[in-house]
Amino acid sequence: MMKISDLQAKDVVSLSDGKRLGQVCDLDVDMENGVIRAIIVPGGGRFLGMFGNSQDIVIPWSSIVKIGADVILVDLRTEPTYLPPNSSSSSGGY
């Protein structure tokens, strides 16, 4: 079993170019079915993941290739979705 806090502690890395995208800041959860639809990573330009006007990156759960001890590898063959700054997701995140 994995806790949300376990996901938050891992770096999210793009498999195609090895670029570090950040750490998980939120989840998009389907409350009706009890499944995670996507992980959300803060966009660049933020200080401590809280201050700034960057767009969050929404990475579909299906794009996750591997969740390792320290890293979440993602395959972003298509352009990820971006949330506008300071938007609140209706996902029921944590």
N, C-alpha and C positions, 0 to 999 in steps of 0.2 A: 504494500500500500504506500502511496506517495501523498504527502501533505502539500498544501498550497505553499507553505513556507519553504518546502524542499525545492519547488520550482523557482521561487524567487531568488534563491541562492545560486542558481546556475546561470552562466553566460549563454546567451543565444548567439550562435555562429552560423553564418551562411555557408552551406556546403560548396557552392559554386566558386566563391572567391576567398573564403576563409575570413571574411570580414566579421568583426564582433559587432552585433547589432545592439547589445545592451542586456539588461536582465528583465525578467518578466515583472510587470508592474500591475497587471490585471488579467482577468480571464473573461471571455465571452461564454456564458453558460446558458444552455438550453434548459430552462427550469422545468418544462413539461416532461422532457425525456431524461433529465439528469445527466447530460453529457456536456463536455467542454467542446465548444465550437471553434474557439481560437484563443491564442495567447496574445497579449498586448504588451508591446515593448515601447518605452518612451523614445521618441525621436531625438535626434541630436540637438545640441544647444540648450540642454537643461542642466541645472546645477543640482546635484544630489537627487536627480529624478523628479524634482518638485517645481523648481522655479524656471520659467522660460515659456516661450510661445511656440515651441515646435509641435509637429503633428505626431501623434502616437502611431506606431506601426502595428497593424492587425495581421497576425500570421495564422492562417487556418490550421486547425489541428491536423488535417490531412497532409500538410506540408512538413510536419515534423518527421524526420528520418530516424533519429535516435536520441534518446534521453540517457546521457551518461552520468557518471559520478559528479562531474563538474560542469558539463556543457550540454546544451540542447542544440543538436544539429538540425538545420532546416533547409529544405530545398525550395528556393524561391524562383522557380522557372518563370512564373508569371509575376507581374508587378504586385507587391503586397498592397493592401488597402491602408489608407491613412485616415485617422480621425482628426477632425479639426482641433486646434488647441482648446483646452478647457471644456471639451465636450464631455457629457456624461453618458456613458453607455447604458442602454436599457437592458443590459445582459444579466443583471443580478450578480455582478462580480463580487469580490470579497471585500 
